[in-house]
Amino acid sequence: MNTSVTRRGSTFWHRVKQQKVLILMTIPFLVHVIIFRYVPIWGWLMAFQNYWPGKGILQQTWVGLENFKTLFDDPVFYQVLRNTLAMSVIKLVMGTVSSIALALMLNEVRHLFFKKTVQTISYLPHFISWVVAANLVRDALSTDGGIVNDVLMKIGLIKEPIMFLGIPALFWWLIGVTHVWKEVGWGAIIYLAAIAGIDPTLYESAMIDGAGRLKQMWYITLPSIRPTISVLVIMNLGWVLSSGFEQQYLLQNGRVIDYARVFTIYELDYGIKMMRYSFATAVGIFR
């Protein structure tokens, strides 16, 4: 018994010694996670207090679950929950489908220069901050010289400019479309990498059997990248209550605020701005 335990212990330390370089490489990431993910959990105590600046966190008045009761009794909370879930689902579905579609199309392009050009142009918006991107969207959708309204009027689809950002029913879809414009190229990179790992002999066999490009994509490419799609969808589902902040905050206005307010904006407007720090913390815990 003691011999087997000793043997397992020596094997463990032998493996650690062999992989010491890899272990050292993971230390900075481990420290980052501890400092920025676990240490701030101490602040969750504020959600169970009537926190007020100037006192120590253990000197505050404890109120139990009162902040959570206030949260669930607030009708705005359910409006925010609806908006957050709706925009998250729209962004997830539209983003995933568009990225896969772009990756499939780029994979079928045989002209290398054209393929690289399209790929570069498609993922450049990813590196633009939402401050810049939101202003571009506002200018494009403007009723005063906006390119979208000008084009629609030129081809006769509309007779007068439409205030797209002022229509509540369109706001969620505009969030989805602008998300696709900004992230489709970046998302397609992962799927292109997965497609590059597919065995070429599968395509050769399909061509011999008379399968065209569409059938090859449907019966070979998509099934082969299904594990990658599943993993990315599952990972994105973990952020379903975090549908963003900058995008909604910069594109919102008084006309659409009931459809634009998500949890992060709710924390800011109904918590921090009103100096309700404990309430804001309770919202953050729920999110």
N, C-alpha and C positions, 0 to 999 in steps of 0.2 A: 504494500500500500504506500509506504513512505517512498519507496523507490520510484513508483509510477508518478507520484506527486512531484518529486524532485526532477524527474525526467521532463514532465510537462512544464515545470517552471523554467528549466534550462532551455527548453525549446522556445518558450515565449520570449525570453530575453535574447536568445539568438536571433529570432525574427526581428525584434526591435532593433538590434544592432545592425542587421542587414538593411533595414528600411529606415535608418536614422535620418537620411537626407529627406525622404518623403515626409517623415514626422516633423522635422524642422520647418519644412515648407508650409505645413498646415497650421503651425503655431500662430502666425499673424492673423489668419482668418478666425481661428478659435478665440483669440484675444478680442478681435473686432466684434464677434457675436456676443461674447460675455459682456463687453462694455456697453454696446449699443442695443442689445436685445434683452439681456437679463437684469443688468443693474437698474435700468429705468423701471422695472416692475415694482421696485420699492415705492415709486410714486403712486401706485394704484391705491395706496392707503387713503389718498385724498378723496376717493370716491365714497368713502364711508365716514367722511368728516364734513364739517362746515368750515372748509379751509379759508383762511384769511392771511394774506402776506404779513410778515412781521413777527409771526410766532413760529416756533419750531414745529416740525410735522407731528411730533408726539405730544405737543401742547395744545393741539386743536380740539374743538368740540366734536365728539363722536356722535354721529346721527344714524348709524346702522345702514339700512337699505333705503333710507328716505330719498336719496337722489335718484335711485333706480325707480322708485314708485312715481316720483315726479316725471321721470322720463317716459314711463309707459302710460301715464295719464295725459300726456301732452298730445293733442291731435296732430300737431306738426310732425311728431316722430313717425307716425304711420305714413304720412305724405313723403317724408324723407326716405323711409324704408322702400316705399314703392318706386321712387325715382332712382334710388341706388341700384336696386335689383334690376329694374328695367334697362337702365343704361349699361350695366355690367353684362347682362345677357346679350344685348344688341351688339356691344363691342366685341364680346367673345365670339359670337356666331359670325358676324361680318368679318372680323379680323382673321379668324381661322380659315374661313372659306376663301377669302380673297388671297391670303398668303399661299394656300395650297394651289389655288388656280394660277397665280402668277408663277409659282415654282414649276408647275406642270408645263406652262406655256414656254417659259425660258428654257426648260430642259429639251423642248422640241426644236428650239432655234438652232440651226446649224452654222449660221454666220457668226463667228466668234466675236468680231468687233461690235456688231449690232447687239449681241447678247450682253456683252460687258457694259455697253453704253446704257442700255435699258436698265440693267441691274444697278448701275451706279446712280442713275437719275432717280430710280424708285426708292432707294434707301437713304438718299441725301436728306429728305425732310426729317428723318429720325433724329438727326443731330441739331435740328433747329429747336430752340426752346419754345415752350408754349406761349411765352410773351410775344415773340415774333410771329409764330404761327397763327395765333388768335387775331392779330392785327391784319395778317394777310387774308384770313377768312372773312373778317369784317369788311375789308375793302372789296373783296370779290363778291360778297353778297349785298353790298351797299345799294340803296335805291338811287343814289346819286353817282352815276358813273361806274357802278359795279359791273364787272365783266359778265357775271351770270345773268343779271337782268338785261344787259345790253344784247347778249347773244339770243336769249329767249324772245326778246322783242323783235330782233332782226329776222328771226325765222318764223315769226308770227304765232308763237305759242301763247304769248300773253300780250295784252294791250297796254298795260301800265306796270311800272316796277312793283315788285312784291317785297315786303319787309320780312324776309325769311327768318331772321333772328327774333322777330316779334310775334311769331305764331307759336303758341304753346304746344300744339299738336305735332309740330315739326321738330321741336328742339331735341328730343331724344334721338331722332334719326340723323339730325345734323351732327350730333355728337358722334354717332356711329360712323358717318361718312368721313368726317374730319379725322377720326382715329384711323380709319383705313388709309386715307391719303398720307398720313404721317408715319404709319408703322408697317404698311404692307410689304415694303421692300426689305425691311429689317427682319420681319417674320419669315419671309420667303427663303432667307439664307439658310435657316435650319433645315427646312424641307428640301432645299437643293442639295445640302450635304447628305441628307438621308437617301435621296434619290441616287446620288453618286455612288453609294455603297451597294446598289442593287447589282446582282450578277448579270453581266451583259449577255451571257448565253441564254438567259430566259427570253430576252428580246429576239435573239437569233432564232430560237426554236419557234417563237410565235410568228415571226415573219415567214418561216418555212411553211407553217400551217395556214398562212394566208391572212393573218390578223393585221389590220391596219393600225394607224397610230392611235386612234381613239380607243380601239379594243385593247391595245397594249397598255395604254394609260389606265383603263378601267380594270383589267384583269391582272396586270403585273405591277404597275407603278403604285397605284393606290393601296392594294393589299400589302405591298412590301413596306410602305411607310406608315401603315396603320399603328404599329407600336409607338412610333414617334408622335403621331397625332394624339394618341390616347394619353401619353405622358404629359404633353404640353397642355392639353385640355384639363387634365386633372390638376396640374400645377396652377393654371389660371383660375380654376374654380375656387382655390384657396383665397383668392383676392376678390371674391364676388361682392363683398361689402366695402371694398375700397376701389370704387369706380373712378377715382381721380380727384383732383382738386383744382389745379391750374386751368385745365380745359373748361370745366363748368364755370369756374369763378370769373374767367376772362371773357367768356362768351355770353354770360347771363345778362339780363336786364330786368327792369321792373315788370315788363309784360309777361315774362316767362319764369319768374322766380319760383312759382309753385311747382314747376316741372324741372327746374335746374338745381334746386337745393339738394345736395347730397350730404352724407354724414360729416365730412370734413368741413363743409361750409356751415352746417348746423352747429358743430362744435364752436366754430369761430363766432357766428352771429348770436347764438343763444347761450353761449358759455363764456368764452374769453372776453368778448367785447362788453358783456354785461358783468364782468368780474365774478362770474359764477364758475370758479375754477373746479370745484368739486363736481358740479354738474357736467362740465366739459370732460372731466376724467371718466365719469360714469358712461358717457356717450362713447368715449374712446375704447373703454373696456368692452362694451357691447359690439363695437365695430371690429 
